[in-house]
């Protein structure tokens, strides 16, 4: 995949003052079956199109490539879905048989991107694995598997997304974007937050208590939001992706403008 998205040249240079956002996922990790990699690529295309629609230039990077990426080279960081975070990173059960798609290079790359972004004032948005990765980056832990009765995924091989509701907490970044109260989402995950990461707060939960969104507990520490569902999935409620991307891109635009002063 060519990492230069519409709006950036072959060197990744911004052509019109739009914020440049690193869009990270593992393209073809050896631990991922081909169908899963194809699905991730399709979701990434939807995310890139969504960023373009709200005025940002996406630079898609392969977190499993082994290349070193620096958050300061971008105006913001978006971490997409993918395989499971290595349980050894959070003291989890490395023998859990449902854990799949682990790529330690992707984990390391994205943790470095997230921490580097927060430390250098770059906004961060996470989707699905992105939420789990962010939670681990802030010293949290994960439930290795929600079990065969979980409503958060369809329990079959190559499962489609499943719809369910979440409750958004008032007074949060997420509530500013989607409104407080009940929201319908498209989901497909078998893991979830166990121990909440340091400096984070829960901004949405599912009816069964599963954490569905997190953000920084102190807004003065920066702009960070992560959702456990897939707003970039075509079956998501109309307008939900744009509603989440618009404040993220606006925060990134502020960074871009500040860097040009």
Buried (B, 14 or more C-beta within 10 A) or exposed (E): EEBBBEBBEEEBEBEEEBBBBBBBBBBBBEBBEEEBBEBBBEBBBBBBBBBBEBBBBBBBBBBBBEEEBEBEEBBBBBBBBBBBBBBEBBEBEEEBEEBEBBBBBBBBBBBBBBBBBBEEBBBBBBBBBBBBBBBBBBEBBBBBBBEEEBBBBEEEEEEEBBBBBBBBBEEBBBBBBBEBEEBEBBBBBBBBBBBBBEBBBBBBBBEEEBBBBBBBBEEEEBBBBBBBBBBBBEEBBEEBBBBBBBBBBBBBBBBBEEEEE
